[in-house]
Amino acid sequence: MTNTPDEKKPSKATSKKEPANEVIISLYESQDKVYPRSVSGFFTKWRWAMIWLTQLFFYGVPWLEWGQRQALLFNLESKRFYIFKLVLYPQDLIYLTAILIISALSLFLFTAIAGRLWCGYTCPQTVYTEIFIWIERKIEGDRATRMKLDAAAMSPEKLARKGAKHFVWIAIALWTGFTFVGYFTPIRELWAAVMSYSLSPWETFWVCFYGFATYGNAGFMREQVCKYMCPYARFQSAMFDDDTLIVTYDEARGEPRGGRSRKADARSQQLGSCIDCNLCVQVCPTGIDIRKGLQYECIGCGACADVCDTVMDKMGYERGLVKYSTQNAIDNNWTRSQMLRRILRPRVLIYASILLLLIAALVVSLWFRTPFRVDVVRDRGVMARLSDDGKLENVYRLQIMNGTESPQHFKLNVTGIDDIEIETEAASDNDDGEDDIKTILVNPTESRWVIVDLKIPDGSLDSGSHKIKFEIESIETKDVVSEKSVFLVPR
């Protein structure tokens, strides 16, 4: 028996019985573009209020001045961090660590109470995506118009609209990159360099880098960043419980869903309050259907709640089919007061207590922080030696860092050994030449190396290591810093 060309022998793969309900998932499936619909309402107004607040802070603070300098500046070149009145050095890393820990615990606390409010209202990705979508809507039109424009062939009108949109996007992105770099380089100097075309290569790189990141993330990737790149979406479930406030769909009230006219009696048709208009899906910035339950892609922005309330108003139904609530409140039909009473639960109290302790510790530490710092380094090239006057000499190098924005005079004293003599030699001269043996001038927010010679009569101490203490006092503030060291006596 021969096979005709149209007849093929079954392969081994096709000859086997295929399992039922087999689902093939592609790891590289392309995602349809999300076209968020315009929405207005209570939560949308709050989102835009937070957008204005965060952007006024971000774009405005670098231009504020404190005295004769930028109010908030992390100057990497001079290794000074200016936070309004506070001046920090790289040695003050403990304060940065405390701030990062406090920020993380604050995020845990807010998430345990109210879910992903950070994501929905203040996350830079969400904020700039909302700004870029607003620009897109103003230039290209509403959701339907944008979808039609993208599907149409290239034309002069499409080219003009797309070109205008991208021009505005790029301008905002570059200004964002410029502002970000302005937190690390004095922004007025940076602006002068831009206007005179004298921007350094590294500054040019970082302005373009952060501008490109803003343009790409907010203009193109958008919800993909929240769904696939942001780690917060992956571990948020560890901070959620049944009393966490989330955006929820009241399934008991909404199902079975179905379309109907405004005058129709939903009960006689055995329908729930949901008219299956899909507007909650159309306004969602991540393109999910909230009616399928809590999903990790949900950023808690409340857009679906706003649009659902407008639909309920038009249908004459009670608001709140989609709303902020908790799983326990939905399951047990709790009132708002019953739901709010569950906020003060053990998890929240633990987070809040630790957070308050850390904030209090940080504030107290900064309040009692000495406005200058001293490092004592022994001269390793000269352990101990006899000076010209026949005395035993040890040499030290002191780095005095003035954390204030006014000149400071420091007095030096050494204790621990009787009859010890102190001689200082500044590593760099001051303009007013006010140095004497025990008084040292350090200019505002500067550090100064000082060479200190300690001398004792030869033979007055046994050989070995003898503990001493450097005491440096600010004449202006009366603060005193003590640093331990040793005086070596050779055999």
N, C-alpha and C positions, 0 to 999 in steps of 0.2 A: 504494500500500500504506500503510495507516495503522497506527499503533502503539496498542495497547491500553494502559490505565493501568499494567498490570503489566509491560509491556515498555518498556525504556529503552534509548536509544541509548548505546553505550559512549562515555565521554568520552575526550579525548585522553590523559589520564593513564593510564586503565585500558586503553586500546587498545595501549599500548606494552608490550613484553615486559619483565616485571620481572626484575632480575638475580637470579641464584641466590645462596642463602646470605646474603641481605641481612638485616642486624641493625639494628634501630632502638633507639637508646639515648636515654632521656629524661634531660635535664640536671636535671630537677626531680622525679625519682622519689622518692617518700616511702620512708623506711627503716623496716623493721620494728624494733620495740623489742627490744633484747637483754636476755634474762633469764639472767644468769650463774648457773650451778649452784654450790652450795656444794661446796668441795673441801678436802681436808686432805692434808698431805704435807710433805716436806722443804723445798721451795721456798716453799710457802705459809707455813710457820712463819717462814722468813727474811723474807718480805714483811711479816708482822705485827710481827716484831721491828724492822724498819726503820720501820714506821708508828709504833710506840710511841716509838722513838728520836727521829724527826723531830718528832713532836708534843709530846713532853716538852720538847724544845729550844725549839720555836716558842712554846708557851704558857707555858713556865716562865721562860725567860731574861729577859723584860721585868720580872719581879718580883724579880730578883736585884739586890742593892745592892752598890756598890763605894764604900766610904767613906760619904759622905753623899749619894750620887746613884745614879741608875739605872746598872747596869753596862753595858748596851748601849743607847745612845740616839742617834738621829740628830735632834738638836734643830734644826729648820730656823729657828725663830724667833730663837734666839741664834746661829745659824750655828756650832754646835759639834757635832762627831761624837765621841761617847764610846764607845770599844771597850775595855771593862775599864780597864786602866791608861792606855791610849793616848788622847790627845785630839788630834783633827785639826780643821783649819780648811778653809774652801773653797779656800784656796791650796794645800792638800795634795791636789789632785785627781789628781796623778800616782800616789799610792798607790791610789786607787780604780781608776784605769785599769789599774794593774798587777794588782790583784785580779781585775778582770773578764777580763783577758787570761789569767791563770793558770786561772781557772774554765773559759774556753773551751778552752784547751789540755788541761785535765784531762778535759773531756768528749770531745775528740777521741781522747785516749789510751785512755780506758775503752772508747769505742766501737770503736776498732781492735782492742782485745784481746777484749772480751766483748760487743759489740753494744749493744743498748739496755737495759742494766742500770739506767741512770738512769730511764728511762721506766717500767720494770716495778716498781721498788722504792722510789724516792725522789721521783719527780716529784710536785709538789703535786696535779696533776690526778688522777693515779693514786691517790695516798694518800687524798684526800677522797672520790673515787668509791668506793673500797673501804670507807671508813667509812660512807658513806651507804647503800651496798648492804647492809652488815651490819645497819644499823638497819632498813632495809626488810625484810630477811629475818626479823629478830626480831619485827617488828610484824605483817607481812602473811603470813609463812610461807615455805615453801621455793619452789623454782622453779615447780613445777606448781601450787601453791596461788596464787601470785602471778599466773600466767597465767590461771587460772580466775577469780580475783577481778577482774582487769581486763576480762575478757570479759563478766562478769555485769552485769546492770542495777543501777542505783543502789538501794541498800537501806540501812537504818540501820546494819547491820554494816559494809558497805563504807564508808559515810561516816565511821563511827567509826575504822576502821583507817586510812583515808587521812588523816583529820584528825589523828590521833595521829602518824602518820609525818611529815607536813609540819610539825607543831608542833615536833617534835624537830629536824628538819632546819633550820628557821628559827632555832631557839635556838642550834644549833651554828654556823650561818653567821654570825649576829650576833656571837657570842662571838669567832669568827675575825676578823671585821672590826674588832671592838673591840681585839683583841690586836695586829692589824697596825698600827692607828693608834697603839697604845701604844709602838711602836718610834720614833715621831716626836714624840709628846707624852708627857711623863712619865706612866706608866700609873697611878700612884697618884693623881695629880691628875685624870687622866681618869676614873678610877673614882669619885672624890669628886664630880666634875661630873655624872656619870651619876646617882648616888644623890640628888643635890640638884636634879636637872632643870635644870642650868645649862650643859649642853653647848653649845658654840658652834655656829653654823650650819655652818661648814666641817667641824668634827669630826663633827657629825651626818651630814653628806653622805658623808664618806669611810667612816665606819663602815657606813652603809647600803649604799654602793656596793660595798665589798668583801664585805659580807655577801650582797648580791644576786648578785654574781659567783660566790661559792662555792656558793650555793643553786642557781643556774642551771646552772653547769658540772658540778658533782658530782651534782646531783639529776636533771637532765633531759638535758643534752647528752651527758655521759659520754663514750662512745667516739667520738662525732662530733667532739669537740675533737681527739682524737688522730688521727683519720683525715683530717679536712678542714681544721682550723684550725692545727694545730701545724706549723711549718716544719721542725722537726727530722726528721720522718718523710720529708720530701721530699729532703733532702740527705744522709741517712745513708748512702746507697749509695756516696757518694764516699769514705767512710771505711772501708767494708767491703772485705774481700778473702776469698780462699778459706781463710784461716787465722783468720778472726774467729769467735769462739765465738757460736753462735746456737742457738735452739731448732729442732731438726731432726727429721724423721720418716725412719726407716730404711726406705726404699721397698723395697730388695732383700729385706729380711726380712719386711716387712709385706704385700706384694702376692703374689698376688691376695688381696684381702680378702674376707671373707664370714662370715656368722653360722654358728655351730655350737654343739653342746652341750659341756660341759666334758670329757666322756669321749670325745669324738670325736677321731679321729686326723687332724690337719690335713694330714699328708703324704699319706695315702691319698686325701683329698679334694682334693689339690693346692691347698691354701689356705695363705696366709701367716699370720703371727702376728696381724694386725689382724682383729678379729672384727666390724668395722664397727658398733660400738655408738654412735658419734657423741658419746660423752661428752666427747671432746676439744673438740668444737665447742660443746657446752653449757656448759662451764666457762670458755670464752674470754671475757674482758671486752670484746673488740672483735668477737666473733662470727665469726671466720674459721675455716677448716679448715686446720690445720697440715699435713695430708697433701697439700695442693696445692703445697707448697714454701714457700720464704721469701717473705713478702709485707710490703709497707711498713706495713700495719696492725698487724703483730705487734709488741707492746711488750716481748717477752722476759720475761714474768712467770713462765713455767714452770708455770702451772696445768695445761696439757695434759699435761705430763710427769708431774705428780703423779697425776692421775686415770688416766692410761694405766698407770702402775706398779701402781695398785690393781687394775686389770682384769687385768693380766698375773699378779699374785699369785693372783687368784681362778681364773684359767685354768690355773695351774701352769706358765706360760711364764717365760722369762727377762725381767727388767726391761730398760728402755732402748730400747723401740721408739720412743718419743718422748723425746728427751733433749737436753741441751746438748752440742753437738759442733761441728765445723767441716766445711765442705764437702770439704776435702781428706781429713779423717779418715774421712768417710763413703765417699767414692769409692775410697780406697785401703785401707780396713779397718785403719786405724792403731789402735794401742793408746793408752791414756790418756797414757802417758809420751811416746810419739812425738808426740802432739798438743800436749802442754804444752811440748815442746822448741821448737815453732815460735812460741812467744810472743815470744821475743827475736829478732824479724826486723827488717830495716832501718827500716821505717816506725815501729814501736814504739820502737826505740832513738832515732830522731830526735825523736819527740814527747817521750819521757822526758828526753832531754838538754836540750832547750829549756826544758821545764817546770822541771827542777831548777835550771838557770841563772837563770831568772826568780825562782823562790822564794828562791834564795840571794841574789840581788841585792836583793829586797824586804826580806829579813830583815836584811841588812847595812845597807841604807839606813835602816831603822827603828832599828837598834841605834845607829848613829852620828848619828841625827837630833838636831839642836839643839833643846832643849826650848822655845825661844822664837824668834820671827820678827820681823824689823824691815823696814819699808818706809820709804824716804826720798823725800819729795816736796818739790820746790822750791815756794816761795810764788810763784805766777805773777803775783800782783798787785803784788809788790815784787821786781823783779829785783836791784837793788842801790841802796843809798842811803847818805847820810851821817847818822850818828847824832848825838845832841845833844853827845856828847863829841868830835866831829870825826873819828871813825873810820869806815872804810868797812864797811858792814854788808850781809850776805846773810841772808835768812830761810828756814828750812826747817821742814817739818812731819814728824815721825817718828811712825810707828805701831808701837808695841811690843806684840806679842801674847805673852802668857804661856801656854805650852802645858802647864804643870804645874798641880797642884791645891794649891799652896801659894804664899803671897805671895813675890814675887821683887823684889830690889833690883838695879838696873842702874846701872853706871857708864858714863859717856859720855866718849869721847875722840875727837879729830879730828886726823889727821895729813895731811901733804902740804904744809903751809905753816908756816913758822916764825912764832913770836910770834902765833899765832892765839888769840883769846879766845872762850870758849864761855859763853853765857848760855841758860838754859832757862826756859820758862814753861809749866807743865802746863796742858793744855786743860781739865782737870777736877781739882779738888782731891781729895786723899786724906784719909781720916778722921784719920790720925795726924799729918798735916802734916810728914812726914819728908823732903819734897823739899828738896834744896839745888841748887847750881849744876850738879853733875855726877852726882847720885844720884837715881834715879827709882824709885818704888814702883809695881808693877803687881799687882793682886789676882789670886787664882787664876782660871785659865781666862778671863781677860779681856784686852781690848786697850785701849790708852790712847794718845791722841794727845798729842804733846808739841811745843811750838813751840821751836825752837832758833835763836838768833841767833849768827852767827859774825862776828867783827869783826877787822879788821887795821888797822894805821896807814895813813892815807890817803897814797898815793904810794909805798908800800913795794913794790908789784908793778906790772909793766907791764900795760897794758890787755889784755883778752882773757879767755879761759877757762882756769882753773887747776884741775887735778885734785886732789881731796881724798878722804879716806876716813874714814867714820864707823866707829868701833869701839865696840861696845856689849858689855859684859861683865856676866854675872850674878855677883853677889857670892856667892850661895849655891852655885851649881853650877860656877862658874869657866868656864863656856862663853862663847865670844866669837863674835860675828857681825860681819862687816865688810860695809859697803855703800859703793859708789863714788858720787861726785857731783862737782860742779864749783863753784868759787867764781868769780863773775863780777866783773871789774873794768872799769867803763865807761871810754870814751875821755875 
